[in-house]
């Protein structure tokens, strides 16, 4: 353990749209934020080739470029952006204690959590290959469905989210083939009925993915197998969507913050406040409904404003900055 304990007014854990937006607002409010980027600097958006639904980019922008611009904007207002990730916290006392890379101890007046959530994938080598290439594998139909207009795609999943994404894709794509591992949906009856009654959605029950096929650059199809008969066949497709859930990156907060049954941090409705005074949450670490860059940025703003007001109420020498709201 380090002998030197650093004291920080505002610590932001995690980057991405939520973390960087929180940093911009906190820095403009003279909170001198320190931001640790985490194990995936820039968050999930760094795996997205094209972002066309974030306001202010009429020609679109790549995910990595957008995150670099947000980081530069945060640093322009003197946010201290650092490499490293938080490996342990202790929110049991009056002082919020955080450890970085298991060695450096930090004591924080306020903490903003922006650790996000990670999409679950099947784990196939071919799936990961085309995911990294940006060549047709996605875990977000709302983000990427637009690029597959009038094309044929495959989606894996059986829950409400999978049904919702399949239905969304059906409005854009020529055909959507839905792979369901069991002989029935896990989704609610109303959501299952919606996809069953959509003409251009074909549902294959008892069906799993054997391999994502491609030409070395982009997806060209999917080889599937029936898990009852082991019969295999290929489905032509230019897009492969995985909708089997997300895992929030919140394990280190267990025992201190209130989490829901799937691990998302529970916030006070309408705010970014958690059950611990001075600890706030933004982005996909709490949001299991929208999971969009623009909503993450919005909650990053909320978290910084809530933290600023909390500091002002606790410390009479800290004044709320009017520039924060401009």
Buried (B, 14 or more C-beta within 10 A) or exposed (E): EEEEEBEBBBBBBBBBBBBBBBBBBBBBBBBEBBBBBBEBBBBBBBBBBBBEBBEEBEEBBBBBBBBBBBBEBBBEBEBBBEEEBBEEBBBEEEEBBBBBEEEBBBBBBBBBBBBBBBBBBBEBEBBBBBBEBBBBBBBBBBBBBEBBEEBBBBBBBBBBBBBBBBBBBBEBBEBBBBBBBEEEBBBEEEBBEBBEEBEEBBBBBBBBBBBBBBEEEBBBBBBBBBBEEEEEEEBEBBBBBBBBBBEBBBEBBEEBBEBEEEBBBEBEEEBBBBBBEBBBBBBBBBBBEEBBBBBBBBBBBBBBBBBBEBBBEEEEEBEBBEEBEE
